[in-house]
Amino acid sequence: MMKEKVCLVTGGTSGVGRSIAVGCAREGATVVIVGSDQTRADAAARGMREVTGNRQIEALQADLSVMDSVRALAEKFKTRYRQLHVLSLNAATLTLNRRTTADGYESMFATNYLSHFFITNLLLDLLRRSAPSRVIAVSGLPGSLVRVQLDMDDLMLKNRFSALKATARAALAKALFIFELARRTEGSGVTANTFHPGLVRSGLPNRLPWYLKLPAQVAMTLFPTESDTGVFLATSPEVEGLTGRIFVGRKPADFRPAYDAEGVAARLWESSARLVGIA
């Protein structure tokens, strides 16, 4: 089903990203995973090759908090691959205190959202040429996301930062980006959807302070290792042509915030384009 397809998966060394990468590989696709550490990413790719029997799994390194690294990742991918059929956006970071990246951006906004906006735009021509192709992105439960609002004048949360607020806003930004991407690519053969992954074991607790890391890691052992919805969106012919939706448990769900989501998404796109220098 996925033979001769090429998939690029951010956050592919663990959690939802790994689950999607393995799911695509089992279907016969060529899979490229992205990790922040080359040694760990190579080890993850080797493990996936052993588990799936698919030898066409490669690892690329990028620091997704830094936009120059994102650009380098896109260029490296384009030199090695002439097609891209599935772009899966899963990478995320978690910090309790506000941190800024080398570009001066708040780290969770940069890693969890802005890097994915940027890599998608850098690879959009390739996605168009490879159509039918898909962009899928982890966001969150629509019932939770509709209660979040972006402050377009303070996207980096310089005022009243909290980890919970930063995480929620980055998730909402990614969802709104996907909706706007679907609108902009309508009729091109490129589809864009976002999804709630469910409870999936991940490496995010490793970034917490020691007093929170241990209980979080213990809790993670109770979670499954696979995201059924993510793998479904990446591989299933059932969603061919379906775009601009948010999925929960393999089914499209309603996303109806009280504000003008389409207008906010368009403003977010323009602001993001300026931040990464493609406006």
N, C-alpha and C positions, 0 to 999 in steps of 0.2 A: 504493500500500500504506500509506503514512504520511500521505497527504493528510488534512487536518483534524486531524492530531495535533500536539500542542505538546510540545516538548522543551526542557529546561533543562540546560545542560552547564557544570559548573564546570571551570576550567582549560581553557577552550575556545579559547584563543588559540594553543596549540601542542600538540605531542605527541599523546598518546592522546585528550585532550579534543577537539582540533581534528579528529582523524580521525573521531571519533564524530559530531561536529557536522556535518561534511561528508557523512558517510554518511547521516545522517538527512535532511539538506537535499536530497540527491540523490533521496531517496525521496518528496520533496514535503512534508515536515513543516515547520511553523513552528519555527524554532530560535532559542533565546536563549542566547548564550554569556556566561560570566562571566569577567572579567579584573580584575587588580588596578589596571591603568592604563586609564582611559577612552579615551585617544587611541589606544593600541596595540590595545585591544579593538575599537574602531571600525574601525581599519585591517584587523584580522583579519576582521571581519564583511564589509567591502567585498570583500576577497579571496575569501571564501567565496561571496559572491553572484556574483562574476565566474566562478568555477570551476564552480559548480553550475547557474547560471541561475535559482536560486531567490531571489526578492526578499524572502522572509519570513525574514530573518535579522537579529537585533538583538543589540546588545551592552550589557550592564549592568556597572557597576563595583562591586566590593566588595573590602574587605580581609578575607580570610577568617581572618586571625589574630586579628581583633577581633570579639567576639560581638555587639556593638552594630551593627557593619557587616553582619554576617550577618542580623540581625533586620531591618535596613533593606532589605536585598536581598529578603528574603521579602515584605515589605510592598509594595515597589515592583513585584515580579512579580505579586502578587495584585491590584493595582490595574489592571494592564494585561491580564491574562489570566484567563479564567474556567475554564480547564481546564489540566491537566498530565498528560501521558501517559507521558513518559519523563523521569526525573530521573537524570542521569549524573554520578557523583561522581569526579572525576579530579584536582582541583587538589592540588598538592604543593609543598613547599619543601624546601630542603636547606641545612643549615648545619653547619660543622665544629665550631663551639663552641656551647655552650649559650647560648641567648638566650631572654629572656622577652618576652611580648607586653604590650600595654597592660593586659590583664586579669591579668597575672602568671603566665600559663601558659607552659610550654615551647613554643617556636614551632612545632616540627614536629608535636608532639601536637595543638596547637591548629589548625593549618592543614590538616594531612593527614587528621586524624580528627575532632576535636571539632566543627569547623565543619560537617562533613558530617552528623554526628549531629544537630546543631542545625537546619540548613536542612531536613533531611528531616522532622523533627518539626514544624517550623513550616508545612510544606507538606503534611503528611500528610492533613489533611481534604480538601484539594484533590485529592490523588491518589486518595483514596477516592471522591470524587464523580465523578472522571473515569474510573473503572475500566471496562474493564481497563487497568491502568497498571503501570509498571515502575520499580523503582529498581535501578540497576546501579552497581557500585563497583570501582575498581581496588584490588587488594590485592597478591597475589604468588603464587609457586608454593606449592602446599599442602605439598610435601615440605620446603620451607624454613620455612614458617609453623609447622608442628607442632613445630619445635625451639625456638620462641620462647615465652616465658611472660611474662605481665604481672605486675608487682608492684603489686597493688591498693593498697598503702600508699605507693607512690612512682610514681604514674602520670606525674608531671612530671620524672622522672629527676633529682631533686636530688642523688642520690648516684651516683657513678661514671658520669657521663654519657659517652657516646660517640655520634658521628653514626650509626654503623652500628646501634647498639642502639636509638637513637631512631627511626630509619627503620623498622627491623624491627618494633618494638613498635607504632608507629602503623599499619603495614600489618596486623598481627594484630588490633589494636583495630577497624579498619574491617571486617575479615572477620567477627569475632565480632558486631559490631553488625548486619551484614547478616543473619546467621543468626538473631539475636534479633528483628530486624524482621520477618523471614519468619514466625517463630513467632507474633508479636503480630498480624500482619495476615492470618493464614491464613483463607481463606474470604471475604475482603473484595474480591477482585478485584485487589488490589495484590500484585505479586510482587517479590521482592528476591533478587538474585544478585550474587556477586562473581566477579572473574576476574583471571587473570594476562594482562597485555596483550601479552607477547612483547617483543622488542627493537624499540622505536619511538623515532625521533628526537624529542628534546624540548629544552626550554630550561633544564632544571635545571642543566647545567654552567655557565650564565651566573652562577650564584650562588656559584660556587667561587672561591677565591683565584686570582690570575693564574697562579701556577705550576702549578695543577691544571686551570684553565679551558681552556687551549690544547689540551693533549693530549686532554681529554675532548671538546672540540668537534670535534676531528679525528676521533676515534672515532665520534662521533655521525653524521658524514657517511656512514658505512658502514651505518647502520641504515635500515630502511624508514620511510616516513612514515605508514603506515596500521596500525591495530590491527584486524585482521580479526575477532578474537573480540569486541572491544568493539562494533563495528558490528553484528555478528551478534546480540548480546544486546539491542541497542537497537532493532533493526528487524525481526528475523525472526519470522514467525508460528510457527516450529517450537518456540519456547520459551514460547509463550503458556501460562500456567497453571503453569509450572515455577518453583519457588521454593525458597530456602534452600540453594542449591548453589554450589560454587566451580567455575569453568570454566577449562580449559586447552585451547587450540586447538579451540574450539567444542564441547567435550565436558565433561560433568560429571566431576569427579575426586573421589577420596576425601580426606576431611580427618578424620584420626583421631589427635588428640593423646593423650598418656598421661594428661592431666588431664581433669576434668569440664568440657568446653568449654561445655555448656549452662549450667552453674552459673556459670562465670566470665563468660559473656556477659550473664547476668541481672544479676550484680553490677556489671559495667561499665556497663550501661544505667542503673542507678540512680545510680551515681556520676557519670556524664556528665550526667544530668538535673539533679542538684544543682549541678554546675559551671556549667551554662548557665541555671539558674534556672527550670526547668520541672518540678521534682520536685513 
